[in-house]
């Protein structure tokens, strides 16, 4: 969870201007994959969307979330 030191709209504007960062929308393919991920995985919908997005884009997750880091079907690190 992020603890912002500024208003969320100001933070988003600043983050959107970082040249190497890209926002990726949750599309139907990601949504579908998130509910069809291989087990074992918990039922947290946010984690499932994050994992599905990473898989769809071939990305490695950087997270301190122990449950995501233990999930064997996505590359993650912290």
Backbone as a printed PyTorch tensor [residue, N CA C, xyz], in Angstrom:
tensor([[[  0.8310,  -1.1790,   0.0000],
         [  0.0000,   0.0000,   0.0000],
         [  0.8720,   1.2360,   0.0000]],

        [[  0.4480,   2.1940,  -0.7700],
         [  1.1830,   3.4420,  -0.8450],
         [  0.6460,   4.4310,   0.1850]],

        [[  1.5510,   5.0890,   0.8560],
         [  1.1660,   6.1910,   1.7340],
         [  1.6710,   7.4520,   1.0540]],

        [[  0.7540,   8.1920,   0.4790],
         [  1.1190,   9.3620,  -0.2980],
         [  1.3410,  10.5700,   0.5970]],

        [[  2.2870,  11.3930,   0.2100],
         [  2.5510,  12.6380,   0.9350],
         [  1.9550,  13.8320,   0.2030]],

        [[  1.1350,  13.5400,  -0.8110],
         [  0.4780,  14.5890,  -1.5910],
         [ -0.8790,  14.0690,  -2.0440]],

        [[ -1.6710,  14.9320,  -2.6030],
         [ -2.9870,  14.5340,  -3.0900],
         [ -2.8310,  13.4820,  -4.1970]],

        [[ -3.7280,  12.4930,  -4.2620],
         [ -3.6050,  11.4360,  -5.2670],
         [ -3.5410,  11.9430,  -6.7070]],

        [[ -4.3000,  12.9840,  -7.0520],
         [ -4.2620,  13.4880,  -8.4300],
         [ -2.9140,  14.1270,  -8.7490]],

        [[ -2.2890,  14.7700,  -7.7720],
         [ -0.9540,  15.3520,  -7.9720],
         [  0.0690,  14.2220,  -8.1430]],

        [[ -0.0460,  13.2020,  -7.3090],
         [  0.8700,  12.0620,  -7.4030],
         [  0.7490,  11.3910,  -8.7670]],

        [[ -0.4830,  11.1490,  -9.2230],
         [ -0.6840,  10.5150, -10.5290],
         [ -0.0810,  11.3460, -11.6520]],

        [[ -0.2710,  12.6350, -11.5920],
         [  0.2990,  13.5030, -12.6310],
         [  1.8150,  13.3920, -12.6530]],

        [[  2.4390,  13.3710, -11.4840],
         [  3.9000,  13.2410, -11.4250],
         [  4.3610,  11.8830, -11.9500]],

        [[  3.6690,  10.8230, -11.5380],
         [  4.0530,   9.4770, -11.9510],
         [  3.8520,   9.2840, -13.4560]],

        [[  2.7760,   9.8380, -13.9960],
         [  2.5200,   9.7100, -15.4300],
         [  3.5970,  10.3620, -16.2800]],

        [[  4.3590,  11.2710, -15.7050],
         [  5.4180,  11.9570, -16.4510],
         [  6.7780,  11.2800, -16.3410]],

        [[  6.8660,  10.1580, -15.6480],
         [  8.1220,   9.4110, -15.5810],
         [  8.2870,   8.6810, -16.9070]],

        [[  9.3730,   8.9480, -17.6400],
         [  9.4920,   8.4240, -19.0070],
         [  9.5300,   6.9000, -19.1220]],

        [[ 10.0630,   6.1950, -18.1550],
         [ 10.2000,   4.7480, -18.2700],
         [  9.0410,   3.9920, -17.6320]],

        [[  8.0200,   4.6990, -17.1730],
         [  6.8660,   4.0790, -16.5330],
         [  5.6570,   4.1440, -17.4500]],

        [[  4.9390,   3.0490, -17.5160],
         [  3.7660,   2.9930, -18.3870],
         [  2.5940,   2.4100, -17.6080]],

        [[  1.4510,   3.0690, -17.6690],
         [  0.2270,   2.5390, -17.0770],
         [ -0.3900,   1.5670, -18.0720]],

        [[ -0.7960,   0.4030, -17.5830],
         [ -1.3910,  -0.6160, -18.4270],
         [ -2.8270,  -0.8410, -17.9500]],

        [[ -3.8030,  -0.6390, -18.8210],
         [ -5.1900,  -0.8290, -18.3910],
         [ -5.5260,  -2.3090, -18.1970]],

        [[ -6.4860,  -2.5570, -17.3250],
         [ -7.0030,  -3.9130, -17.1500],
         [ -8.0430,  -4.1290, -18.2450]],

        [[ -7.7130,  -4.9990, -19.1890],
         [ -8.6510,  -5.2690, -20.2830],
         [ -9.3660,  -6.5960, -20.0330]],

        [[-10.1970,  -6.9890, -20.9610],
         [-10.9760,  -8.2210, -20.7930],
         [-10.0990,  -9.4630, -20.6790]],

        [[ -8.9880,  -9.4940, -21.4050],
         [ -8.1000, -10.6600, -21.3430],
         [ -7.4740, -10.8000, -19.9610]],

        [[ -7.0340,  -9.6780, -19.4020],
         [ -6.4550,  -9.7060, -18.0530],
         [ -7.5180, -10.1140, -17.0430]],

        [[ -8.7070,  -9.5380, -17.1610],
         [ -9.7960,  -9.8700, -16.2350],
         [-10.1310, -11.3600, -16.3000]],

        [[-10.2140, -11.9000, -17.5040],
         [-10.5210, -13.3180, -17.6700],
         [ -9.4270, -14.1950, -17.0790]],

        [[ -8.1790, -13.8670, -17.3740],
         [ -7.0690, -14.6460, -16.8400],
         [ -7.0460, -14.5910, -15.3180]],

        [[ -7.3780, -13.4390, -14.7430],
         [ -7.3110, -13.2900, -13.2860],
         [ -8.2300, -14.2620, -12.5460]],

        [[ -9.3120, -14.6640, -13.1640],
         [-10.2220, -15.6220, -12.5150],
         [ -9.9470, -17.0630, -12.9520]],

        [[ -8.9690, -17.2420, -13.8300],
         [ -8.6290, -18.5830, -14.3150],
         [ -7.1580, -18.9240, -14.0930]],

        [[ -6.5230, -18.2870, -13.1330],
         [ -5.1130, -18.5610, -12.8550],
         [ -4.9610, -19.9520, -12.2560]],

        [[ -3.8530, -20.6290, -12.5810],
         [ -3.6240, -21.9600, -12.0050],
         [ -3.4820, -21.8860, -10.4800]],

        [[ -3.9450, -22.8940,  -9.8240],
         [ -3.8030, -23.0030,  -8.3670],
         [ -2.3760, -23.4290,  -8.0480]],

        [[ -1.8790, -23.2190,  -6.8610],
         [ -2.5640, -22.6630,  -5.6890],
         [ -2.4520, -21.1420,  -5.6740]],

        [[ -3.5490, -20.4910,  -5.4460],
         [ -3.5550, -19.0340,  -5.3170],
         [ -4.7600, -18.6260,  -4.4950]],

        [[ -4.5710, -17.6260,  -3.6660],
         [ -5.6550, -17.1150,  -2.8320],
         [ -6.6640, -16.3400,  -3.6800]],

        [[ -7.7460, -15.9030,  -3.0570],
         [ -8.8550, -15.3000,  -3.8010],
         [ -8.8500, -13.7780,  -3.8470]],

        [[ -7.7880, -13.1200,  -3.4120],
         [ -7.7480, -11.6530,  -3.4170],
         [ -7.8130, -11.1550,  -4.8560]],

        [[ -8.8900, -10.4590,  -5.2500],
         [ -9.0320, -10.0440,  -6.6500],
         [ -7.9590,  -9.0690,  -7.1040]],

        [[ -7.4960,  -8.1960,  -6.2300],
         [ -6.4460,  -7.2470,  -6.6270],
         [ -5.1460,  -7.9850,  -6.9530]],

        [[ -4.7640,  -8.9350,  -6.0940],
         [ -3.5550,  -9.7190,  -6.3660],
         [ -3.7010, -10.5160,  -7.6520]],

        [[ -4.8640, -11.0720,  -7.8850],
         [ -5.0810, -11.8600,  -9.0920],
         [ -4.9670, -10.9900, -10.3460]],

        [[ -5.4660,  -9.7640, -10.2860],
         [ -5.3530,  -8.8470, -11.4300],
         [ -3.8980,  -8.4430, -11.6420]],

        [[ -3.1780,  -8.1820, -10.5610],
         [ -1.7550,  -7.8280, -10.6690],
         [ -0.9800,  -8.9700, -11.3080]],

        [[ -1.2050, -10.1890, -10.8480],
         [ -0.5050, -11.3530, -11.3990],
         [ -0.8790, -11.5700, -12.8590]],

        [[ -2.1660, -11.5010, -13.1740],
         [ -2.6070, -11.6940, -14.5620],
         [ -2.0050, -10.6430, -15.4820]],

        [[ -1.9390,  -9.4130, -15.0260],
         [ -1.3420,  -8.3380, -15.8360],
         [  0.1260,  -8.6320, -16.1060]],

        [[  0.8480,  -9.0430, -15.0810],
         [  2.2660,  -9.3800, -15.2630],
         [  2.4260, -10.5220, -16.2600]],

        [[  1.6080, -11.5460, -16.1300],
         [  1.7020, -12.6780, -17.0580],
         [  1.3870, -12.2670, -18.4900]],

        [[  0.3660, -11.4610, -18.6810],
         [ -0.0310, -11.0260, -20.0330],
         [  1.0650, -10.2030, -20.7080]],

        [[  1.8510,  -9.4780, -19.9030],
         [  2.8650,  -8.5900, -20.4630],
         [  4.2790,  -9.1330, -20.2940]],

        [[  4.4070, -10.3360, -19.7990],
         [  5.7250, -10.9400, -19.6170],
         [  6.5890, -10.1530, -18.6550]],

        [[  5.9690,  -9.5790, -17.6360],
         [  6.6920,  -8.7290, -16.6880],
         [  7.0180,  -9.4920, -15.4120]],

        [[  8.0870,  -9.0860, -14.7570],
         [  8.4550,  -9.6060, -13.4500],
         [  7.8980,  -8.6530, -12.4110]],

        [[  7.2620,  -9.1880, -11.3790],
         [  6.7010,  -8.3540, -10.3240],
         [  7.7460,  -8.0460,  -9.2650]],

        [[  7.7790,  -6.8210,  -8.8470],
         [  8.6170,  -6.4170,  -7.7300],
         [  7.6570,  -6.0870,  -6.5950]],

        [[  7.6200,  -6.9690,  -5.6090],
         [  6.6520,  -6.8300,  -4.5300],
         [  7.1850,  -7.4570,  -3.2490]],

        [[  6.7360,  -6.9350,  -2.1310],
         [  7.0690,  -7.5490,  -0.8470],
         [  5.9480,  -8.4700,  -0.3800]],

        [[  4.9190,  -8.6220,  -1.1870],
         [  3.7780,  -9.4720,  -0.8340],
         [  4.2220, -10.9330,  -0.8400]],

        [[  4.2350, -11.5360,   0.3290],
         [  4.7280, -12.9150,   0.4550],
         [  3.8720, -13.9090,  -0.3160]],

        [[  2.5780, -13.6570,  -0.3590],
         [  1.6940, -14.6010,  -1.0720],
         [  1.9780, -14.5740,  -2.5690]],

        [[  2.2090, -13.3860,  -3.1190],
         [  2.5470, -13.3030,  -4.5440],
         [  3.9220, -13.9090,  -4.7950]],

        [[  4.8790, -13.6190,  -3.9290],
         [  6.2290, -14.1550,  -4.1150],
         [  6.2740, -15.6810,  -4.0400]],

        [[  5.3330, -16.2910,  -3.3430],
         [  5.2760, -17.7550,  -3.2420],
         [  4.5280, -18.3920,  -4.4210]],

        [[  3.8090, -17.5870,  -5.1840],
         [  3.0260, -18.1330,  -6.2980],
         [  3.9780, -18.5860,  -7.3970]],

        [[  3.9640, -19.8720,  -7.7630],
         [  4.9870, -20.4020,  -8.6690],
         [  4.7990, -20.0550, -10.1480]],

        [[  3.6830, -19.4640, -10.5120],
         [  3.3900, -19.2620, -11.9370],
         [  3.7200, -17.8630, -12.4490]],

        [[  4.3030, -17.0140, -11.5920],
         [  4.7060, -15.6740, -12.0090],
         [  6.0850, -15.3810, -11.4240]],

        [[  6.8870, -14.6820, -12.1920],
         [  8.1980, -14.2780, -11.6930],
         [  8.0160, -13.0620, -10.7940]],

        [[  8.5950, -13.1460,  -9.5990],
         [  8.5160, -12.0000,  -8.6980],
         [  9.7690, -11.9440,  -7.8510]],

        [[  9.9920, -10.7710,  -7.2900],
         [ 11.1630, -10.5730,  -6.4380],
         [ 10.9350,  -9.3850,  -5.5180]],

        [[ 11.6810,  -9.3570,  -4.4360],
         [ 11.7230,  -8.1980,  -3.5530],
         [ 13.0130,  -8.1870,  -2.8090]]])
